[in-house]
Amino acid sequence: MTLGRFGRAVDATRWVRVLETYRGPSWVAPEVVVVQSHLPRERGHRPRHEVLARCPLGG
């Protein structure tokens, strides 16, 4: 699970502390999707995301 990505190495402690107390709305996930990110090597290109697997959850 990617929660965030920085373009360079940073101390993310402040961000972790902010998210530590976050309580978002409840939701139910019907499945888990495994996705591989293909990040561009050149500036100006967009990343591509490839679904590798889908795993249904629940009954």
Gaussian input, Z-matrix of N, CA and C with variables (Angstrom, degrees):
# hf/3-21g

backbone

0 1
 N
 C     1     B1
 C     2     B2     1     A1
 N     3     B3     2     A2     1     D1
 C     4     B4     3     A3     2     D2
 C     5     B5     4     A4     3     D3
 N     6     B6     5     A5     4     D4
 C     7     B7     6     A6     5     D5
 C     8     B8     7     A7     6     D6
 N     9     B9     8     A8     7     D7
 C    10    B10     9     A9     8     D8
 C    11    B11    10    A10     9     D9
 N    12    B12    11    A11    10    D10
 C    13    B13    12    A12    11    D11
 C    14    B14    13    A13    12    D12
 N    15    B15    14    A14    13    D13
 C    16    B16    15    A15    14    D14
 C    17    B17    16    A16    15    D15
 N    18    B18    17    A17    16    D16
 C    19    B19    18    A18    17    D17
 C    20    B20    19    A19    18    D18
 N    21    B21    20    A20    19    D19
 C    22    B22    21    A21    20    D20
 C    23    B23    22    A22    21    D21
 N    24    B24    23    A23    22    D22
 C    25    B25    24    A24    23    D23
 C    26    B26    25    A25    24    D24
 N    27    B27    26    A26    25    D25
 C    28    B28    27    A27    26    D26
 C    29    B29    28    A28    27    D27
 N    30    B30    29    A29    28    D28
 C    31    B31    30    A30    29    D29
 C    32    B32    31    A31    30    D30
 N    33    B33    32    A32    31    D31
 C    34    B34    33    A33    32    D32
 C    35    B35    34    A34    33    D33
 N    36    B36    35    A35    34    D34
 C    37    B37    36    A36    35    D35
 C    38    B38    37    A37    36    D36
 N    39    B39    38    A38    37    D37
 C    40    B40    39    A39    38    D38
 C    41    B41    40    A40    39    D39
 N    42    B42    41    A41    40    D40
 C    43    B43    42    A42    41    D41
 C    44    B44    43    A43    42    D42
 N    45    B45    44    A44    43    D43
 C    46    B46    45    A45    44    D44
 C    47    B47    46    A46    45    D45
 N    48    B48    47    A47    46    D46
 C    49    B49    48    A48    47    D47
 C    50    B50    49    A49    48    D48
 N    51    B51    50    A50    49    D49
 C    52    B52    51    A51    50    D50
 C    53    B53    52    A52    51    D51
 N    54    B54    53    A53    52    D52
 C    55    B55    54    A54    53    D53
 C    56    B56    55    A55    54    D54
 N    57    B57    56    A56    55    D55
 C    58    B58    57    A57    56    D56
 C    59    B59    58    A58    57    D57
 N    60    B60    59    A59    58    D58
 C    61    B61    60    A60    59    D59
 C    62    B62    61    A61    60    D60
 N    63    B63    62    A62    61    D61
 C    64    B64    63    A63    62    D62
 C    65    B65    64    A64    63    D63
 N    66    B66    65    A65    64    D64
 C    67    B67    66    A66    65    D65
 C    68    B68    67    A67    66    D66
 N    69    B69    68    A68    67    D67
 C    70    B70    69    A69    68    D68
 C    71    B71    70    A70    69    D69
 N    72    B72    71    A71    70    D70
 C    73    B73    72    A72    71    D71
 C    74    B74    73    A73    72    D72
 N    75    B75    74    A74    73    D73
 C    76    B76    75    A75    74    D74
 C    77    B77    76    A76    75    D75
 N    78    B78    77    A77    76    D76
 C    79    B79    78    A78    77    D77
 C    80    B80    79    A79    78    D78
 N    81    B81    80    A80    79    D79
 C    82    B82    81    A81    80    D80
 C    83    B83    82    A82    81    D81
 N    84    B84    83    A83    82    D82
 C    85    B85    84    A84    83    D83
 C    86    B86    85    A85    84    D84
 N    87    B87    86    A86    85    D85
 C    88    B88    87    A87    86    D86
 C    89    B89    88    A88    87    D87
 N    90    B90    89    A89    88    D88
 C    91    B91    90    A90    89    D89
 C    92    B92    91    A91    90    D90
 N    93    B93    92    A92    91    D91
 C    94    B94    93    A93    92    D92
 C    95    B95    94    A94    93    D93
 N    96    B96    95    A95    94    D94
 C    97    B97    96    A96    95    D95
 C    98    B98    97    A97    96    D96
 N    99    B99    98    A98    97    D97
 C   100   B100    99    A99    98    D98
 C   101   B101   100   A100    99    D99
 N   102   B102   101   A101   100   D100
 C   103   B103   102   A102   101   D101
 C   104   B104   103   A103   102   D102
 N   105   B105   104   A104   103   D103
 C   106   B106   105   A105   104   D104
 C   107   B107   106   A106   105   D105
 N   108   B108   107   A107   106   D106
 C   109   B109   108   A108   107   D107
 C   110   B110   109   A109   108   D108
 N   111   B111   110   A110   109   D109
 C   112   B112   111   A111   110   D110
 C   113   B113   112   A112   111   D111
 N   114   B114   113   A113   112   D112
 C   115   B115   114   A114   113   D113
 C   116   B116   115   A115   114   D114
 N   117   B117   116   A116   115   D115
 C   118   B118   117   A117   116   D116
 C   119   B119   118   A118   117   D117
 N   120   B120   119   A119   118   D118
 C   121   B121   120   A120   119   D119
 C   122   B122   121   A121   120   D120
 N   123   B123   122   A122   121   D121
 C   124   B124   123   A123   122   D122
 C   125   B125   124   A124   123   D123
 N   126   B126   125   A125   124   D124
 C   127   B127   126   A126   125   D125
 C   128   B128   127   A127   126   D126
 N   129   B129   128   A128   127   D127
 C   130   B130   129   A129   128   D128
 C   131   B131   130   A130   129   D129
 N   132   B132   131   A131   130   D130
 C   133   B133   132   A132   131   D131
 C   134   B134   133   A133   132   D132
 N   135   B135   134   A134   133   D133
 C   136   B136   135   A135   134   D134
 C   137   B137   136   A136   135   D135
 N   138   B138   137   A137   136   D136
 C   139   B139   138   A138   137   D137
 C   140   B140   139   A139   138   D138
 N   141   B141   140   A140   139   D139
 C   142   B142   141   A141   140   D140
 C   143   B143   142   A142   141   D141
 N   144   B144   143   A143   142   D142
 C   145   B145   144   A144   143   D143
 C   146   B146   145   A145   144   D144
 N   147   B147   146   A146   145   D145
 C   148   B148   147   A147   146   D146
 C   149   B149   148   A148   147   D147
 N   150   B150   149   A149   148   D148
 C   151   B151   150   A150   149   D149
 C   152   B152   151   A151   150   D150
 N   153   B153   152   A152   151   D151
 C   154   B154   153   A153   152   D152
 C   155   B155   154   A154   153   D153
 N   156   B156   155   A155   154   D154
 C   157   B157   156   A156   155   D155
 C   158   B158   157   A157   156   D156
 N   159   B159   158   A158   157   D157
 C   160   B160   159   A159   158   D158
 C   161   B161   160   A160   159   D159
 N   162   B162   161   A161   160   D160
 C   163   B163   162   A162   161   D161
 C   164   B164   163   A163   162   D162
 N   165   B165   164   A164   163   D163
 C   166   B166   165   A165   164   D164
 C   167   B167   166   A166   165   D165
 N   168   B168   167   A167   166   D166
 C   169   B169   168   A168   167   D167
 C   170   B170   169   A169   168   D168
 N   171   B171   170   A170   169   D169
 C   172   B172   171   A171   170   D170
 C   173   B173   172   A172   171   D171
 N   174   B174   173   A173   172   D172
 C   175   B175   174   A174   173   D173
 C   176   B176   175   A175   174   D174

   B1=1.4214
   B2=1.5225
   B3=1.2952
   B4=1.4614
   B5=1.5167
   B6=1.3112
   B7=1.4579
   B8=1.5134
   B9=1.3018
   B10=1.4461
   B11=1.5094
   B12=1.3008
   B13=1.4574
   B14=1.5173
   B15=1.3172
   B16=1.4516
   B17=1.5244
   B18=1.3023
   B19=1.4549
   B20=1.5219
   B21=1.3266
   B22=1.4643
   B23=1.5196
   B24=1.3143
   B25=1.4602
   B26=1.5278
   B27=1.3194
   B28=1.4638
   B29=1.5246
   B30=1.3094
   B31=1.4508
   B32=1.5253
   B33=1.3163
   B34=1.4608
   B35=1.5281
   B36=1.3117
   B37=1.4578
   B38=1.5289
   B39=1.3213
   B40=1.4593
   B41=1.5279
   B42=1.3130
   B43=1.4662
   B44=1.5219
   B45=1.3188
   B46=1.4662
   B47=1.5215
   B48=1.3176
   B49=1.4709
   B50=1.5289
   B51=1.3156
   B52=1.4698
   B53=1.5255
   B54=1.3230
   B55=1.4715
   B56=1.5192
   B57=1.3342
   B58=1.4597
   B59=1.5290
   B60=1.3070
   B61=1.4594
   B62=1.5263
   B63=1.3125
   B64=1.4717
   B65=1.5227
   B66=1.2916
   B67=1.4594
   B68=1.5207
   B69=1.3121
   B70=1.4568
   B71=1.5138
   B72=1.3112
   B73=1.4695
   B74=1.5201
   B75=1.3256
   B76=1.4666
   B77=1.5193
   B78=1.3163
   B79=1.4558
   B80=1.5260
   B81=1.3042
   B82=1.4590
   B83=1.5176
   B84=1.3171
   B85=1.4682
   B86=1.5225
   B87=1.3287
   B88=1.4607
   B89=1.5317
   B90=1.3375
   B91=1.4564
   B92=1.5249
   B93=1.3269
   B94=1.4545
   B95=1.5220
   B96=1.3152
   B97=1.4603
   B98=1.5248
   B99=1.3230
   B100=1.4649
   B101=1.5202
   B102=1.3359
   B103=1.4616
   B104=1.5190
   B105=1.3198
   B106=1.4643
   B107=1.5221
   B108=1.3302
   B109=1.4617
   B110=1.5168
   B111=1.3151
   B112=1.4636
   B113=1.5197
   B114=1.3324
   B115=1.4567
   B116=1.5195
   B117=1.3119
   B118=1.4727
   B119=1.5243
   B120=1.3086
   B121=1.4641
   B122=1.5193
   B123=1.3172
   B124=1.4670
   B125=1.5142
   B126=1.2934
   B127=1.4604
   B128=1.5288
   B129=1.3211
   B130=1.4594
   B131=1.5165
   B132=1.3252
   B133=1.4586
   B134=1.5211
   B135=1.3135
   B136=1.4591
   B137=1.5260
   B138=1.3325
   B139=1.4623
   B140=1.5258
   B141=1.3153
   B142=1.4657
   B143=1.5214
   B144=1.3334
   B145=1.4594
   B146=1.5241
   B147=1.3216
   B148=1.4655
   B149=1.5275
   B150=1.3324
   B151=1.4616
   B152=1.5204
   B153=1.3352
   B154=1.4628
   B155=1.5167
   B156=1.3409
   B157=1.4644
   B158=1.5208
   B159=1.3174
   B160=1.4643
   B161=1.5215
   B162=1.3189
   B163=1.4666
   B164=1.5315
   B165=1.3402
   B166=1.4708
   B167=1.5301
   B168=1.3224
   B169=1.4622
   B170=1.5128
   B171=1.2976
   B172=1.4612
   B173=1.5089
   B174=1.3486
   B175=1.4525
   B176=1.4567
   A1=107.71
   A2=115.28
   A3=119.72
   A4=108.27
   A5=116.63
   A6=120.88
   A7=111.34
   A8=115.56
   A9=120.13
   A10=110.18
   A11=115.21
   A12=119.66
   A13=107.63
   A14=115.82
   A15=121.77
   A16=108.75
   A17=116.91
   A18=121.70
   A19=113.50
   A20=116.32
   A21=121.15
   A22=107.78
   A23=116.66
   A24=120.67
   A25=109.89
   A26=116.74
   A27=122.16
   A28=109.29
   A29=116.03
   A30=121.41
   A31=106.90
   A32=117.43
   A33=122.19
   A34=112.85
   A35=117.88
   A36=121.62
   A37=112.11
   A38=117.26
   A39=120.79
   A40=111.25
   A41=117.07
   A42=121.27
   A43=111.14
   A44=116.98
   A45=120.50
   A46=109.61
   A47=117.58
   A48=121.20
   A49=111.54
   A50=117.23
   A51=120.76
   A52=110.07
   A53=116.93
   A54=121.07
   A55=113.35
   A56=117.26
   A57=122.56
   A58=112.45
   A59=117.83
   A60=121.79
   A61=112.80
   A62=117.92
   A63=121.03
   A64=110.38
   A65=116.22
   A66=122.60
   A67=107.55
   A68=116.19
   A69=120.82
   A70=111.25
   A71=116.06
   A72=119.52
   A73=111.34
   A74=115.89
   A75=120.90
   A76=109.58
   A77=116.07
   A78=120.94
   A79=108.83
   A80=115.87
   A81=122.23
   A82=108.01
   A83=116.25
   A84=120.68
   A85=108.77
   A86=118.36
   A87=120.64
   A88=113.09
   A89=116.86
   A90=120.67
   A91=110.91
   A92=114.97
   A93=122.21
   A94=106.02
   A95=116.18
   A96=120.97
   A97=107.89
   A98=116.48
   A99=121.81
   A100=107.45
   A101=115.47
   A102=121.15
   A103=109.23
   A104=115.88
   A105=121.15
   A106=108.16
   A107=115.43
   A108=120.60
   A109=109.92
   A110=116.40
   A111=122.72
   A112=106.37
   A113=116.04
   A114=120.14
   A115=110.56
   A116=116.82
   A117=120.03
   A118=111.37
   A119=114.84
   A120=120.79
   A121=111.24
   A122=116.02
   A123=120.71
   A124=110.44
   A125=114.98
   A126=121.58
   A127=109.79
   A128=115.83
   A129=120.16
   A130=113.81
   A131=117.82
   A132=121.27
   A133=109.33
   A134=116.44
   A135=121.35
   A136=110.78
   A137=117.19
   A138=119.28
   A139=110.09
   A140=115.54
   A141=121.92
   A142=106.95
   A143=117.26
   A144=121.84
   A145=109.28
   A146=115.01
   A147=121.85
   A148=109.16
   A149=117.02
   A150=121.66
   A151=108.15
   A152=116.66
   A153=122.30
   A154=112.26
   A155=116.66
   A156=120.12
   A157=109.93
   A158=114.91
   A159=122.87
   A160=107.79
   A161=116.40
   A162=121.38
   A163=108.29
   A164=117.65
   A165=120.79
   A166=110.72
   A167=115.42
   A168=121.65
   A169=110.32
   A170=116.56
   A171=121.22
   A172=112.99
   A173=114.21
   A174=122.54
   A175=114.00
   D1=122.36
   D2=175.83
   D3=-95.05
   D4=119.61
   D5=176.85
   D6=-97.09
   D7=-24.78
   D8=179.30
   D9=-173.16
   D10=159.36
   D11=-179.73
   D12=-143.22
   D13=133.92
   D14=177.63
   D15=-107.75
   D16=148.62
   D17=-179.62
   D18=-74.54
   D19=-13.16
   D20=179.41
   D21=-148.87
   D22=169.01
   D23=179.65
   D24=-66.56
   D25=128.72
   D26=178.55
   D27=-140.69
   D28=160.70
   D29=172.59
   D30=-85.20
   D31=108.99
   D32=-174.92
   D33=-90.72
   D34=9.85
   D35=-177.47
   D36=-53.64
   D37=-43.99
   D38=-179.66
   D39=-59.49
   D40=-42.87
   D41=-179.42
   D42=-67.67
   D43=-38.99
   D44=178.08
   D45=-62.40
   D46=-42.46
   D47=179.20
   D48=-63.42
   D49=-38.82
   D50=178.35
   D51=-63.81
   D52=-44.45
   D53=-178.04
   D54=-75.57
   D55=-20.04
   D56=-176.99
   D57=-57.39
   D58=-35.20
   D59=-177.31
   D60=-99.54
   D61=0.13
   D62=-177.92
   D63=-68.99
   D64=131.22
   D65=175.00
   D66=-126.74
   D67=98.82
   D68=-178.96
   D69=-84.70
   D70=-178.74
   D71=179.05
   D72=-68.20
   D73=151.16
   D74=176.26
   D75=-72.31
   D76=147.33
   D77=176.39
   D78=-155.90
   D79=160.30
   D80=-179.97
   D81=-115.93
   D82=127.66
   D83=178.49
   D84=-92.92
   D85=122.03
   D86=179.03
   D87=-77.45
   D88=-18.62
   D89=-178.64
   D90=-159.39
   D91=162.60
   D92=170.84
   D93=-110.77
   D94=131.53
   D95=-179.94
   D96=-115.66
   D97=124.79
   D98=177.23
   D99=-91.72
   D100=120.66
   D101=-174.46
   D102=-123.95
   D103=134.38
   D104=174.78
   D105=-101.88
   D106=129.14
   D107=178.37
   D108=-94.72
   D109=131.35
   D110=174.91
   D111=-109.88
   D112=100.31
   D113=-176.83
   D114=-81.55
   D115=142.70
   D116=-177.70
   D117=-69.17
   D118=147.07
   D119=176.67
   D120=-89.73
   D121=-19.91
   D122=-178.30
   D123=-114.57
   D124=144.29
   D125=177.58
   D126=-63.23
   D127=142.81
   D128=177.42
   D129=93.83
   D130=-9.96
   D131=177.26
   D132=-96.98
   D133=153.23
   D134=-178.57
   D135=-96.02
   D136=151.37
   D137=175.38
   D138=-69.32
   D139=155.18
   D140=176.85
   D141=-117.69
   D142=138.89
   D143=-178.97
   D144=-119.64
   D145=128.61
   D146=-176.04
   D147=-116.65
   D148=124.95
   D149=177.24
   D150=-77.34
   D151=120.98
   D152=-179.61
   D153=-95.83
   D154=-33.49
   D155=-178.56
   D156=-159.58
   D157=151.51
   D158=173.31
   D159=-124.34
   D160=128.48
   D161=-177.24
   D162=-123.76
   D163=106.17
   D164=179.02
   D165=-63.86
   D166=147.13
   D167=177.10
   D168=-116.09
   D169=158.91
   D170=174.22
   D171=78.30
   D172=-163.70
   D173=-172.58
   D174=-72.31

